[in-house]
């Protein structure tokens, strides 16, 4: 039952133990001093505060105990705050450098650790994360042209002790060193290389020079990569610069077409020249070999002629006539006594060779425009037919 409900509180007391009406009790709101005094007494009991020595010195003992209790609370709070700040956790990707009285003490790795501020000072950084920054500057090239060169530098901390102790602001020093390295490399490179195909080479040179600077300073930073983006001319001369670029591209296009044409014509001409040379060599070898063969044949024929002159002479005559008249489409056959001339026409050979037989008598003295006449003397029809059958 609530303390102020009708009939609920026979003693007519308020929540703080005082009477509301009569009986010498207090009237009005509760005494805050009394409430704080009770709270201080409770805290003194917890933290071992002073006790009452006499009834006459009651107010003094209570005030002394209250001050000691507040001081204890303050000490506990400060101790908790200090402990909260002193205990720290180092992740697997991090390291921490501890300075004791301003002097390097140790480098702490992964795990739960504690240091003692303000005697110790802690610097904790991620040493595996790759960091980057972008910079753009106006550079003067070797051929005295001005270009805008943007680049991105990727780096990471490899020595946290050097990073903390050797340089006041290592990342600012990194930016200054990057600008210095870029100016040196761009100043020794032509504008064409900076804008077109020389960017990769410039990136390697800038990275090497920048790392040399950082090692000299002892920053504890390692540059992993330098990317030089597309360089452009200043805005004031951009139109003229674009015209130059287009003209250079047209020049390169024409040059490529000329080289392509040359690559197609020159090998073909060389092949034709080589073929002519090979044909000439083949013809030479053929003529020489035929001449040597004819000479050997004549030597052997001479030997046989000396053995049997008549037989050899007749054989030579027949071979020669066969060779001369082998392509003729007309044959004139005469008897042994020079009479009874007979015209023999080998139709099968004439049809095969595509020649048409001519009509009319054919004599020994055929005209120059007529087909060559094949004449065989001293052979009868049977001998001729036998030869034609072979």
C-alpha positions in Angstrom: 0.0 0.0 0.0 1.3 3.5 -0.9 2.5 5.6 2.0 0.1 8.5 1.1 -3.1 6.5 0.5 -6.0 7.1 2.9 -5.7 4.8 5.9 -2.5 3.2 4.4 0.0 4.9 6.8 -1.2 5.0 10.4 2.0 6.8 11.6 1.5 9.5 9.0 5.1 9.4 7.9 6.7 10.4 4.7 9.1 8.2 2.6 12.2 9.6 4.4 10.9 8.6 7.8 9.6 12.0 8.9 6.1 12.9 10.0 4.0 15.1 7.9 1.9 16.7 10.6 2.5 17.3 14.3 4.5 15.3 16.7 7.5 17.5 16.3 8.2 16.2 12.8 9.7 18.1 9.9 7.4 19.8 7.4 8.2 20.3 3.6 10.6 18.4 1.3 13.2 16.0 2.6 16.6 17.2 3.8 19.2 16.6 1.0 22.1 16.9 3.4 20.7 14.1 5.4 20.4 11.9 2.3 24.0 12.6 1.3 25.2 11.9 4.8 23.5 8.5 4.8 25.1 7.7 1.4 28.6 8.7 2.7 28.1 6.5 5.8 27.3 3.6 3.5 30.4 4.2 1.4 32.6 4.6 4.5 31.4 1.2 5.6 32.4 -0.3 2.3 35.9 1.3 2.0 36.7 1.3 5.8 35.9 4.9 6.6 36.2 6.5 10.1 33.8 5.6 12.9 32.1 7.7 15.4 34.3 8.3 18.4 31.8 10.1 20.6 28.4 11.5 20.4 29.7 15.0 20.9 32.1 14.8 17.9 29.5 13.3 15.6 29.5 15.9 12.9 33.3 16.1 12.6 33.8 12.3 12.4 31.1 12.1 9.7 32.7 14.8 7.5 36.2 13.3 7.7 34.9 9.8 6.8 33.0 11.3 3.8 36.1 13.0 2.4 38.1 9.8 2.7 35.4 7.9 0.9 35.2 10.3 -2.0 39.0 10.2 -2.3 38.9 6.4 -2.4 36.3 6.5 -5.1 38.4 8.9 -7.1 41.5 6.7 -6.8 39.6 3.7 -7.9 38.1 5.5 -10.9 41.6 6.8 -11.9 43.1 3.4 -11.4 40.4 1.8 -13.7 41.0 4.5 -16.3 44.7 3.9 -16.2 44.3 0.2 -16.4 41.9 0.6 -19.4 44.5 2.6 -21.3 47.5 0.6 -20.2 46.2 -2.8 -21.4 46.1 -3.1 -25.2 45.8 -5.8 -27.9 48.1 -6.1 -30.9 46.5 -7.8 -33.9 48.3 -10.3 -36.1 48.8 -7.6 -38.8 50.1 -5.0 -36.3 53.2 -4.1 -34.3 53.7 -1.7 -31.4 56.8 0.3 -30.5 57.2 1.2 -26.8 59.2 4.2 -25.7 60.2 4.4 -22.0 61.1 7.9 -20.8 61.5 8.9 -24.5 63.9 6.1 -25.3 63.2 3.1 -27.4 62.3 0.1 -25.2 60.9 -2.7 -27.3 58.8 -3.7 -30.3 55.7 -5.7 -29.3 54.1 -8.3 -31.5 50.8 -10.0 -31.6 48.9 -10.6 -28.3 47.6 -8.9 -25.1 50.1 -6.5 -23.6 50.4 -3.8 -21.1 52.6 -0.6 -20.8 52.9 2.1 -18.2 51.8 5.5 -19.2 52.9 8.3 -18.7 56.3 6.7 -18.3 55.8 4.7 -21.5 54.6 5.8 -24.8 53.1 3.5 -27.4 53.0 3.7 -31.2 50.9 1.0 -32.8 50.6 0.6 -36.6 49.5 -2.0 -39.2 52.7 -3.2 -40.9 51.1 -5.5 -43.5 48.5 -3.3 -45.0 49.5 -1.7 -48.3 48.9 2.0 -48.3 48.8 4.4 -51.2 48.7 8.1 -52.1 48.1 9.9 -55.4 50.1 12.9 -56.5 50.0 15.1 -59.7 52.6 17.6 -60.7 53.7 19.8 -63.6 57.0 18.5 -64.9 59.6 19.8 -67.4 60.8 17.2 -69.8 64.2 16.8 -71.4 63.1 18.5 -74.6 61.8 21.5 -72.6 58.1 20.7 -72.8 55.7 20.9 -69.9 53.4 18.0 -69.1 51.0 17.0 -66.3 52.1 13.7 -64.8 49.8 12.0 -62.3 51.1 9.0 -60.4 50.1 6.6 -57.5 52.6 5.3 -55.0 51.8 2.1 -53.1 53.9 1.4 -50.0 53.9 -0.4 -46.6 55.7 -0.1 -43.3 58.5 -2.7 -43.0 60.4 -1.4 -40.0 58.2 0.2 -37.4 61.1 1.3 -35.2 62.6 3.4 -38.0 59.2 4.6 -39.0 58.6 6.0 -35.5 62.1 7.2 -34.5 64.2 8.2 -37.5 61.8 10.7 -39.2 59.4 13.1 -37.7 56.7 12.7 -40.4 57.7 9.8 -42.6 54.7 9.9 -44.8 55.2 13.6 -45.6 58.8 12.9 -46.3 57.6 10.1 -48.6 55.5 12.6 -50.6 58.4 15.1 -50.9 60.8 12.3 -52.0 58.3 11.1 -54.6 58.1 14.6 -56.1 61.8 14.9 -56.2 62.3 11.4 -57.9 59.5 12.2 -60.4 61.1 15.5 -61.4 64.5 13.9 -61.9 63.2 11.1 -64.1 60.8 13.3 -66.1 63.6 15.8 -66.6 65.8 13.2 -68.3 62.9 11.8 -70.5 61.5 13.3 -73.7 57.9 14.3 -74.0 57.0 11.5 -76.4 58.2 8.9 -74.0 56.4 10.5 -71.1 53.1 10.6 -72.9 53.2 7.3 -75.0 55.3 4.2 -74.4 57.8 5.4 -71.8 55.5 5.4 -68.8 56.3 1.9 -67.7 60.1 2.6 -67.9 59.5 5.8 -65.9 57.6 4.0 -63.3 60.5 1.6 -62.7 63.0 4.4 -62.5 60.9 6.5 -60.2 60.3 3.5 -57.9 64.1 2.7 -57.7 65.1 6.3 -57.1 62.3 6.8 -54.5 63.4 3.7 -52.6 66.9 4.9 -52.5 65.8 8.2 -51.0 63.7 6.4 -48.3 66.5 4.0 -47.4 68.9 7.0 -47.0 66.4 8.8 -44.7 65.8 5.5 -42.8 62.0 5.9 -42.9 61.3 2.1 -42.6 59.0 2.4 -45.6 59.2 0.0 -48.6 57.7 1.1 -52.0 55.9 -1.8 -53.6 54.7 -0.2 -56.8 54.6 3.2 -58.7 51.9 3.6 -61.3 52.3 6.6 -63.7 49.0 7.4 -65.3 48.4 9.0 -68.6 50.3 12.2 -68.8 48.7 15.2 -70.6 49.7 18.6 -71.8 48.6 21.7 -69.9 45.2 23.0 -70.7 46.5 26.1 -72.4 48.2 24.1 -75.2 46.1 21.0 -75.2 44.5 21.7 -78.7 47.9 22.2 -80.4 49.2 19.2 -78.5 46.3 17.0 -79.8 47.1 18.1 -83.3 50.7 17.0 -82.9 49.6 13.7 -81.5 47.2 13.1 -84.5 49.9 14.0 -87.0 52.3 11.6 -85.3 49.7 8.9 -85.4 49.1 9.5 -89.1 52.9 9.3 -89.7 53.1 6.0 -87.9 50.1 4.7 -89.9 51.7 5.6 -93.2 55.0 4.1 -92.1 53.3 0.9 -91.1 51.5 0.6 -94.4 54.8 1.2 -96.3 56.6 -1.4 -94.2 53.7 -3.8 -94.9 53.9 -3.2 -98.6 57.7 -3.6 -98.5 57.4 -6.8 -96.6 55.1 -8.2 -99.3 57.0 -7.0 -102.4 60.6 -7.6 -101.3 60.2 -11.3 -100.4 58.3 -11.9 -103.7 61.1 -10.2 -105.7 63.7 -12.2 -103.9 61.8 -15.4 -104.5 61.6 -14.6 -108.3 65.3 -13.8 -108.4 66.1 -17.0 -106.6 63.9 -19.0 -109.0 65.6 -17.5 -112.0 69.0 -18.3 -110.5 67.9 -21.9 -109.9 66.5 -22.2 -113.4 69.8 -20.9 -114.9 71.8 -23.3 -112.7 69.5 -26.2 -113.8 69.9 -25.3 -117.5 73.6 -25.0 -117.1 73.8 -28.4 -115.5 71.5 -29.9 -118.1 73.6 -28.5 -121.0 76.9 -29.6 -119.5 75.5 -33.1 -118.7 74.0 -33.5 -122.2 77.3 -32.4 -123.8 79.2 -34.8 -121.7 76.8 -37.6 -122.6 77.0 -36.8 -126.3 80.8 -36.8 -126.1 80.8 -40.2 -124.3 78.3 -41.5 -126.9 80.4 -40.3 -129.8 83.5 -41.9 -128.3 81.7 -45.2 -127.9 80.1 -44.9 -131.4 83.5 -44.3 -132.9 84.8 -47.4 -131.4 81.9 -49.4 -132.9 82.3 -47.7 -136.2 85.9 -48.8 -136.5 84.8 -52.3 -135.9 81.9 -52.4 -138.5 81.7 -49.2 -140.6 78.8 -50.3 -142.9 76.5 -51.5 -140.2 77.2 -48.5 -138.0 76.6 -46.1 -141.0 73.3 -47.7 -141.8 72.3 -47.6 -138.2 73.1 -44.0 -137.9 71.1 -43.2 -141.0 68.0 -45.0 -139.8 68.2 -43.4 -136.3 68.6 -40.0 -137.8 65.6 -40.4 -140.2 63.5 -41.7 -137.4 64.3 -38.8 -135.2 63.7 -36.3 -138.0 60.5 -37.8 -139.4 59.0 -39.0 -136.1 56.6 -36.0 -135.9 55.4 -36.1 -139.5 51.8 -37.1 -140.4 52.6 -38.2 -144.0 54.5 -41.3 -145.1 55.8 -41.9 -148.7 56.7 -45.5 -149.4 58.8 -46.5 -152.4 59.7 -49.8 -153.7 63.2 -51.2 -154.0 63.3 -50.4 -157.7 61.9 -46.9 -157.3 58.5 -47.9 -158.8 55.0 -48.5 -157.6 54.9 -45.6 -155.2 52.3 -46.1 -152.5 50.9 -43.4 -150.1 50.4 -44.7 -146.6 48.5 -42.6 -144.1 48.7 -43.6 -140.4 45.2 -42.4 -139.4 45.5 -43.5 -135.8 48.6 -41.4 -135.1 47.3 -38.5 -137.2 44.0 -38.4 -135.2 45.9 -38.8 -132.0 48.1 -35.8 -132.8 45.2 -33.7 -134.0 46.5 -33.2 -137.6 44.2 -33.7 -140.7 45.5 -35.6 -143.7 45.9 -33.6 -146.9 44.5 -34.8 -150.1 46.3 -35.2 -153.4 49.6 -36.7 -154.5 52.6 -36.2 -152.4 56.0 -36.2 -154.0 59.6 -36.0 -152.7 59.7 -32.3 -153.4 56.8 -31.1 -151.1 56.3 -27.3 -150.7 57.7 -25.4 -147.7 54.1 -24.9 -146.4 53.2 -28.5 -146.6 53.6 -30.9 -143.7 57.0 -32.6 -143.5 57.1 -35.7 -145.7 58.6 -38.9 -144.3 60.5 -40.9 -147.0 61.8 -44.4 -146.5 63.7 -45.9 -149.4 64.4 -49.5 -150.0 61.6 -50.8 -147.7 58.5 -52.7 -148.8 55.0 -52.4 -147.4 55.4 -55.3 -145.0 58.6 -53.8 -143.4 56.9 -50.4 -143.0 53.8 -51.9 -141.4 55.9 -53.9 -139.1 57.8 -50.7 -138.0 54.5 -48.7 -137.6 53.1 -51.5 -135.4 56.0 -51.2 -133.1 
